[in-house]
Amino acid sequence: QVQLVESGGGLVQPGGPLRLSCGASGNIFSTHTMGWYRQAPGNQRESVATITTGGSIKYADSVKGRFTISRDDAKNTVYLQMNSLQPEDTAIYYCNLQWWRRRTYNYWGQGTQVTVSS
């Protein structure tokens, strides 16, 4: 069984920074992708940033230049550094871990609330 535990959400003023962390534990395939998704009220869940074990990174256009995803493989942890936060970044942020081995394995964290407001 795989578990993902997120931390780092909270309330921040517009223009401020916030850093999210997600630690993974359990039986994890060596080749996988970790990432961050978010869901605002009334919206569908969307991809924010993903990073593979090979180091390939993808960002949503809305966060390019402001957010940075990174990982520490020794700790099975992925980070999301968010700078220049705006009210439209307000959402629940979910950590995701997935890989394909004969079928897709897809795991989610419990979510952490990020609120950008003055």
N, C-alpha and C positions, 0 to 999 in steps of 0.2 A: 504494500500500500504506500502511496506517495502523499506526503503532506506539504502544504505550502503555507507559510506564516508570514504575513505582511506587517510592517510597522512604518511609522513615520508620517502618517496623515495628520491633518489638523486644520486650523484656521490661520490664514495668512493674508496680509494686506496686498492689494494689487501692486505688482512690481517686485514682490518679495520672492525669496527662494524657499524650496522645501525639498527634502530628500526622502524618497521611499526606499525601503529594503524588503526583500523577500527571501527567506531561507527555505530551501527544499530539503526534505529528508525522505528516506525510504529507498525502494528499489528503482533506481533511475537509470535508464539506458544511457550509455556513454555518449551517444550522439543525439543531441536534442536541441530544442529551441526554447528559450525562456523569454518572457515578454510581459508587457504591461498593457492592459486594456482599461477603458473607462466607460462608465454609463451615467449620463446625466438624466434627471427626471424627464420622462416622456420621450427619451431618445433610445435608440438601439445601442448596444454595446459596440464600441469601436476600438480598433487597434491603435495604440499610441506609439509603441516602440517594441521591437523584437531584436534578439541577438542569439546567434547560433553558437554551438560549441566551437565552430571554426572561426568565429569572430565576425560573421556577416551581420550587418546592422541595417534595420529599416525603421524609418520614422514616418509618422503621419505628417502631411504637409503643414498642418496647423501648429505643429510643435517644433519643426525644424529650426535649428538655430537657438532654441530656448531650452530644450530638454536634451539630456545626455543619458543614454543607457550604458551600463557597464556590468561586468560580472566577475566574481571571484570563484573560480572553479574549486579551489581548495576548500572553500566554505559552502559550496553549492548555493551561492547567494547572488541575486541580481539586484542592481540598484537603479533608481531613476532619479537623477538630479534635475530638478525643475527650477528654472530661473525665469525671471520676468513674467511671473504668473499673472493671469488675467481672470476676471470673473467668469469668462466662458470656459475656463479650465475646471470650474467647479463640477465635481462628479465623484462617484465612488470608483476608486481605482482597484483593479483586480490583477493579481499576479497570475501568470499562466505558464505551464510547462507542458510541452508536447513533443512526441516523437512518433515515427512510423517504424514498425517492425511487424510485418504481416498484417497489421491493422494500425489504426491511429489510436494512440494513447494521449489523452487530453485531461489535464488536471487544472483546477482553479483554487486560488486562495479565497478567503472569506470576504475580502474587500476592505478597503480603508477609505474613509471619507476625506476628501480634500475640498475645503471651502475657501474661496478667494473673495474677500469682502473687506470693505473699509468700515 
